Amino acid sequence: MDKDLNEHKKHLKGKTPGQSEIEMTQLVLPNDTNILGNLLGGQLMHWIDIAGALAASRHSNKVVATVALDSLDFRHPVRLGEMVILKARLTWVGRTSMEVTVDVYAENMKTGNTILTNKAFITFVALDDDGKPTEVPPLILETEEERRVYKEAEKRREYRLKRREKE
């Protein structure tokens, strides 16, 4: 983090990624699927957005708005009757914005097998009572893995900002 950002956040109590982590579980019902019996992508995106927003809200103690979805990888279909487990965790924090990664797992309740089906990176901004962006607490990184993920998130942010400049 740069010096100005560090000075700006001295009065805010930081949190670790684990302190704001969210785990959400959904059952895939017939209304959630397409004619092949697979979970609809839009329904999954809705659940991912909710899980990510909950983690960002838990970190910031604010209402948050989705700013960007940097990536959403569909690695494996989720079938009717499976349980979907969404794990959301903060990876990066700026002055008012936060990046959250959401890992999605499908659990076959008959076999007990669990597989990573999706991974998403979403950016949220914290809002004050007037709906204006507001400061968020810093992210306290405790492990080498958290530092590595933070650096990767900074690269995604740089790429996103450069892409916006071109548009």
Sine and cosine of phi, psi and omega as CSV:
sin_phi,cos_phi,sin_psi,cos_psi,sin_omega,cos_omega
0.00,0.00,0.55,-0.84,0.01,-1.00
-0.98,0.20,0.26,-0.97,-0.10,-0.99
-0.86,0.51,-0.70,0.71,-0.02,-1.00
-0.87,0.49,-0.66,0.76,0.00,-1.00
-0.92,0.40,-0.66,0.75,0.04,-1.00
-0.87,0.49,-0.69,0.72,0.01,-1.00
-0.90,0.44,-0.65,0.76,-0.05,-1.00
-0.89,0.45,-0.53,0.85,-0.13,-0.99
-0.99,-0.16,0.08,1.00,-0.05,-1.00
-0.83,0.55,-0.56,0.83,-0.06,-1.00
-0.99,0.11,-0.15,0.99,0.00,-1.00
-0.99,-0.13,0.72,-0.69,0.01,-1.00
-0.99,0.16,0.85,-0.52,-0.03,-1.00
-0.96,0.30,0.28,-0.96,0.04,-1.00
-0.71,-0.70,0.49,-0.87,0.08,-1.00
-0.99,0.12,0.33,-0.94,0.08,-1.00
-0.84,0.55,-0.59,0.81,-0.01,-1.00
-0.92,0.40,-0.46,0.89,-0.02,-1.00
-0.94,0.33,-0.36,0.93,-0.02,-1.00
-0.89,-0.45,0.14,0.99,-0.01,-1.00
-0.89,0.46,0.60,-0.80,0.00,-1.00
-0.83,-0.56,0.64,-0.77,0.19,-0.98
-0.80,-0.60,0.82,-0.57,-0.07,-1.00
-0.81,-0.59,0.64,-0.77,-0.03,-1.00
-0.83,-0.56,0.68,-0.73,0.03,-1.00
-0.72,-0.69,0.52,-0.86,0.12,-0.99
-0.98,-0.18,0.74,-0.67,0.02,-1.00
-0.99,0.15,0.93,-0.37,-0.03,-1.00
-0.98,-0.21,0.24,-0.97,-0.03,-1.00
-0.80,0.60,-0.61,0.79,-0.02,-1.00
-0.93,0.37,-0.26,0.97,-0.01,-1.00
-1.00,-0.03,-0.01,1.00,-0.16,-0.99
-0.89,-0.45,0.28,-0.96,0.11,-0.99
-1.00,0.01,-0.11,-0.99,-0.06,-1.00
-0.94,0.34,-0.20,0.98,0.06,-1.00
-1.00,-0.01,-0.07,1.00,-0.01,-1.00
1.00,0.10,0.24,0.97,0.04,-1.00
-0.99,-0.15,0.56,-0.83,0.04,-1.00
-0.85,0.53,0.74,-0.67,0.05,-1.00
-0.91,0.42,0.69,-0.72,0.02,-1.00
-0.86,0.51,-0.63,0.78,0.00,-1.00
-0.91,0.42,-0.62,0.79,0.04,-1.00
-0.91,0.41,-0.68,0.73,0.02,-1.00
-0.90,0.44,-0.66,0.75,0.03,-1.00
-0.88,0.48,-0.62,0.79,0.04,-1.00
-0.87,0.49,-0.75,0.66,0.01,-1.00
-0.89,0.45,-0.64,0.77,0.02,-1.00
-0.88,0.47,-0.69,0.72,0.00,-1.00
-0.89,0.46,-0.66,0.75,0.02,-1.00
-0.90,0.43,-0.75,0.66,-0.02,-1.00
-0.87,0.49,-0.70,0.72,0.02,-1.00
-0.89,0.45,-0.68,0.73,0.01,-1.00
-0.90,0.43,-0.60,0.80,0.03,-1.00
-0.90,0.44,-0.68,0.73,0.03,-1.00
-0.90,0.43,-0.69,0.72,0.01,-1.00
-0.91,0.42,-0.63,0.77,0.04,-1.00
-0.92,0.39,-0.63,0.78,0.02,-1.00
-0.90,0.44,-0.63,0.78,0.02,-1.00
-0.93,0.37,-0.72,0.70,-0.14,-0.99
-1.00,-0.01,-0.29,0.96,-0.14,-0.99
0.83,0.55,0.60,0.80,-0.01,-1.00
-0.68,-0.73,0.29,-0.96,0.22,-0.98
-0.95,0.32,0.61,-0.79,-0.01,-1.00
-0.82,-0.58,0.38,-0.92,0.07,-1.00
-0.84,-0.55,0.60,-0.80,0.04,-1.00
-0.95,0.30,0.77,-0.64,0.00,-1.00
-0.97,-0.24,-0.70,0.72,-0.08,-1.00
-0.42,-0.91,0.53,-0.85,0.17,-0.99
-0.90,-0.44,0.97,-0.24,-0.08,-1.00
-0.96,0.28,-0.62,0.78,0.04,-1.00
-0.37,-0.93,0.47,-0.88,0.12,-0.99
-0.57,-0.82,0.94,-0.34,-0.02,-1.00
-0.99,-0.14,0.79,-0.61,0.09,-1.00
-0.99,-0.17,0.97,-0.25,-0.10,-0.99
-0.99,-0.14,-0.46,0.89,-0.10,-0.99
-0.38,-0.92,0.68,-0.73,0.02,-1.00
-0.93,0.36,0.49,-0.87,0.10,-1.00
-0.96,-0.29,0.76,-0.66,-0.14,-0.99
-0.98,-0.19,0.40,-0.92,0.11,-0.99
-0.77,0.63,0.71,-0.70,0.04,-1.00
1.00,0.04,-0.13,0.99,0.04,-1.00
-1.00,0.09,0.37,-0.93,0.07,-1.00
-0.99,-0.10,0.70,-0.71,0.04,-1.00
-0.96,-0.29,0.81,-0.59,0.03,-1.00
-0.92,-0.40,0.85,-0.52,0.00,-1.00
-0.94,-0.34,0.81,-0.58,0.02,-1.00
-0.89,-0.46,0.91,-0.42,-0.06,-1.00
-0.93,-0.36,0.69,-0.72,-0.07,-1.00
-0.51,-0.86,0.68,-0.73,0.04,-1.00
-0.93,0.36,0.66,-0.75,0.02,-1.00
-0.90,-0.45,-0.41,0.91,-0.07,-1.00
-0.41,-0.91,0.54,-0.84,0.05,-1.00
-0.68,-0.74,0.71,-0.70,0.11,-0.99
-0.94,-0.33,-0.51,-0.86,0.00,-1.00
-0.95,0.30,-0.74,0.67,-0.01,-1.00
-0.82,-0.58,-0.16,0.99,-0.08,-1.00
-0.91,-0.42,0.35,-0.94,-0.05,-1.00
-0.61,-0.79,0.65,-0.76,0.15,-0.99
-0.98,-0.19,0.68,-0.74,0.01,-1.00
-0.82,-0.57,0.69,-0.73,0.16,-0.99
-0.98,-0.21,0.66,-0.75,0.04,-1.00
-0.85,-0.53,0.89,-0.46,0.09,-1.00
-0.99,-0.15,0.72,-0.69,-0.06,-1.00
-0.89,-0.45,0.77,-0.63,0.02,-1.00
-0.86,-0.51,0.57,-0.82,0.12,-0.99
-0.93,-0.37,0.75,-0.66,0.04,-1.00
-0.89,-0.45,0.85,-0.53,0.09,-1.00
-0.99,0.16,0.91,-0.41,-0.12,-0.99
-0.95,0.30,-0.31,0.95,0.03,-1.00
-0.98,0.18,-0.61,0.79,-0.06,-1.00
-0.98,-0.20,-0.37,0.93,-0.08,-1.00
0.99,0.11,-0.06,1.00,0.01,-1.00
-0.93,0.36,0.69,-0.73,0.04,-1.00
-0.83,-0.56,0.68,-0.73,-0.02,-1.00
-0.69,-0.73,0.62,-0.78,0.12,-0.99
-0.95,0.31,0.86,-0.50,-0.06,-1.00
-0.96,-0.29,-0.49,0.87,-0.09,-1.00
-0.49,-0.87,0.40,-0.92,0.10,-0.99
-0.60,-0.80,0.72,-0.70,-0.02,-1.00
-0.71,-0.71,0.51,-0.86,0.12,-0.99
-0.86,-0.50,0.87,-0.49,-0.07,-1.00
-0.80,-0.60,0.64,-0.77,0.08,-1.00
-0.96,-0.29,0.72,-0.70,0.03,-1.00
-0.84,-0.54,0.44,-0.90,0.13,-0.99
-0.88,-0.47,0.66,-0.75,0.04,-1.00
-0.99,0.15,0.63,-0.78,-0.04,-1.00
-0.86,-0.51,0.61,-0.79,0.07,-1.00
-0.99,0.11,-0.12,-0.99,-0.06,-1.00
-0.91,0.42,-0.32,0.95,0.03,-1.00
-0.99,-0.11,0.09,1.00,0.00,-1.00
0.98,0.18,0.29,0.96,0.00,-1.00
-0.98,-0.17,0.55,-0.83,0.04,-1.00
-0.83,0.56,0.65,-0.76,-0.04,-1.00
-0.69,-0.72,0.40,-0.92,-0.05,-1.00
-0.87,0.49,0.51,-0.86,0.06,-1.00
-0.84,-0.54,0.42,-0.91,0.03,-1.00
-0.90,0.43,0.45,-0.89,0.05,-1.00
-0.93,0.37,0.31,-0.95,0.05,-1.00
-0.99,-0.13,0.84,-0.54,0.01,-1.00
-1.00,-0.04,0.91,-0.41,-0.03,-1.00
-1.00,-0.05,0.81,-0.58,-0.08,-1.00
-0.95,-0.32,-0.41,0.91,-0.09,-1.00
-0.86,-0.52,0.29,-0.96,0.08,-1.00
-0.88,0.47,-0.62,0.79,0.03,-1.00
-0.88,0.48,-0.69,0.72,0.03,-1.00
-0.90,0.43,-0.61,0.79,0.04,-1.00
-0.92,0.38,-0.63,0.77,0.02,-1.00
-0.90,0.44,-0.73,0.69,-0.01,-1.00
-0.89,0.45,-0.62,0.79,0.03,-1.00
-0.88,0.48,-0.70,0.71,0.01,-1.00
-0.90,0.43,-0.63,0.77,0.06,-1.00
-0.90,0.44,-0.63,0.78,0.02,-1.00
-0.91,0.42,-0.62,0.78,0.05,-1.00
-0.88,0.48,-0.63,0.78,0.03,-1.00
-0.91,0.42,-0.66,0.75,0.05,-1.00
-0.88,0.47,-0.65,0.76,0.01,-1.00
-0.89,0.45,-0.72,0.69,0.03,-1.00
-0.85,0.52,-0.70,0.71,0.01,-1.00
-0.89,0.46,-0.69,0.72,0.00,-1.00
-0.88,0.48,-0.70,0.72,-0.01,-1.00
-0.91,0.41,-0.64,0.77,0.04,-1.00
-0.90,0.43,-0.64,0.76,0.01,-1.00
-0.89,0.45,-0.65,0.76,0.01,-1.00
-0.91,0.42,-0.61,0.79,0.01,-1.00
-0.88,0.48,-0.62,0.78,-0.01,-1.00
-0.93,0.37,-0.53,0.85,-0.02,-1.00
-0.97,0.22,0.00,0.00,0.00,0.00
